[in-house]
Amino acid sequence: MERLKDKIRRCGKIASGNVLKVDSFLNHQMDIRLFEEIGWEFKKRFADVEVNKILTIEASGIGIACMTARYFDVPVVFAKKNKTKNIAGEVYTSQVESFTHGRVYDIMVSKEFLGKGDRILLIDDFLANGKAIEGLVKLVKDSGASLVGAGVVIEKGFQPGGDKLRRQGIRLESLAIVESMDEQTGLIVFRE
């Protein structure tokens, strides 16, 4: 997706610790036109599989998942990071280590919204070490649903997550794979 790569080059900022900040258009302020294109691109890439629900993690994945769900005409379910009073009944749980936040979260989805017969497409904004996707995969497996694939907006190809997930047999579609980035020069190189 060339428009996405151009936006990352123009607006992305490299911070220490291999952090790529794209908060001006992806995960704090959202470029809705770009999100529409991202959703359509995921629809094209997963057009060959039946999807009846999209699953993501709060909060950054929700907007992207919603735009994608619009093209599949299916609901979005998002894993919550905190148990709240409005989650009644039993839940599926998993633990996720966030690369960006440097902490471990318990994520959960109500058993009411995920189960046998569901064909799940995972959607997320970033992939570094793959922990978020692994946590979502566990929720899908525990529920008895079928995982049809995972779509990621930006994958850091120089970190192990993408390769690890692909070795596990997960169909992974990343719209932009960052091969390298240099904090000193600001140069971001993409895998072709």
N, C-alpha and C positions, 0 to 999 in steps of 0.2 A: 504494500500500500504506500505509494510514493507520497501522497499528501500527508499521511501520518509521519513518515520519515522526515519530510521537509519541516513539519511543525516541530518535531523533536529537535532537529538541528537548529532551528531559529529560536525556539522558546525554552528548550530544555537547558537545565543548569546542572553541572556536575559538582557535587559536594564531596567532601572527604569521606572515605570509607566505601567508595564505589556506589554512592547514592546518586541516582539520576532524578532530579526534581523536575516534574512535569505538572506541578500544581496549578500553573496558569491556564491549563486547558484540559487536564485529564482527571485529577483527583482532589482538587479543592474548588477551583473555578472550572466549569465544564463548558466546552465548546460543543454545543448541541448539534450543529451541522456536521461536525466531524464525527460525533457519536452516531448520527444517522448513517453516515458512510461506513463506520465500523460495524454497526449492526447489520447492514446490508452485506458487507464483506463476509461476516460470519455465516449469514444465511446462505451465501453462495458456496462457501467452503464446506458447509455441512448439509448441502441440499440432497445428498444421497442417503441420508439417514433420517429415520423417523424420530422426532423429538416431541415430547408432550410437556416437558417442564425444563426451565432453566434454573440452575442453582449457582449461587454466588455467596460471597461473605460480605457482611456490612463493613465498611460503608462505601469504599471506593468502587467496588464492583457493581453496585446497584444500578447506577445510571446507565452503564454500558449494557448490563444484562437486560434492562428494560427496553432499550432501543433494539437490542437483538431479538427479544421476545416479541416485539411488535411485528417483525417480519416473519417469525415462525407462527405467530398468532397463538401463543401459549403463555401460561402464567410464569412469573418469576417467584422463586422461593429463595430467601436469603438466610444464611446461617447467622445467628446472633452471637455476639461476643459476651453478652451478659444475660443471665436469666432475669426476666422481669415478671411482674405480676400478671401481665397479659399473656404469658406462655403458660397455659394450663395443661395439665396432663403430662403424659410421657414424652420424652425427647430422645433423639439420637444425639450423642455427644462425641467430640473428638478434640484433640489438642493441636494447636497450630502455633508454630514459632514464627514471629514476624521478623524478617530481615531488617526492615526499615525502623521498626519500633524497638527492636532488641528485647522482646519479651514473648512469653508464651501465653496464649489465650485458650480458654475453653470455648469451643463453638458448639452451637446446638440448633437443631431444627425439630419442630414439633412432629411427632409421628403421624399427626393428622395430614401433613402436607407432603409426605415422601413415603413411598412404599412399593410393594410388588406391582408390576405392570407399568410403572413409570419408566420412561426412556429419557434419561437426564443428559443435558449438555451443560458442562461447567463453563462459566465465563468469569474472567478476572482481569484486572488492569495490568498487573505486573507478575513476572515470574523470575525469581532469582534462584533460591535454593529449592524451590518446589514444595515447601511445607504447607502452604495454603491449599494448593491443589491436592496434595496427599491427604490433608484433613477432610476435604470435601469428598474425595474418593472413598474414604472410610465411612462417611455418613451414607453415601450411596450404597456401598456394600452391606452395611449393617441394616439398611432398610429393605434390602431385597430387590431394589430397583436395578435397572440396567444402565450402565454408563456408556454413552455413545461417543463421547469425546470431550475435549477441553479446548476452549478458545481463550487466548491471552492476547492482550493488546501489545504489550512490550515484554520481550524476553531478553534477559541478560545472558547471551550465549556464552560468555566467559565464566559464568557461574554454573554449578553442576545440575541445577533443577531440571532443565529441559531434557538433557540427555538421559538423566535418571528416569524421568517419567516415560520417555520413549522406550527405554529398555524394558520397562514394566509392561509394555504393550498398549499404553494409553495413546490414543490418537490425539495428537497435540497440534493445533494450528496457531501459530504466533504471527501476528500481522507485521511486526517489526522486531528483528533479532539484532540486538546490539552486540557486535563482535568485540569492540573495545571502546574505551573512552578515556580521555586524558584530562585530568583536572587542571593541569597547568595551561594547556593550549585551548581547552574547551572542545577539542575535536572528538566527534562521535562517529565511529565507523560501523556500518551495518553489514550483516551477512547477506550475500546475494543469493 
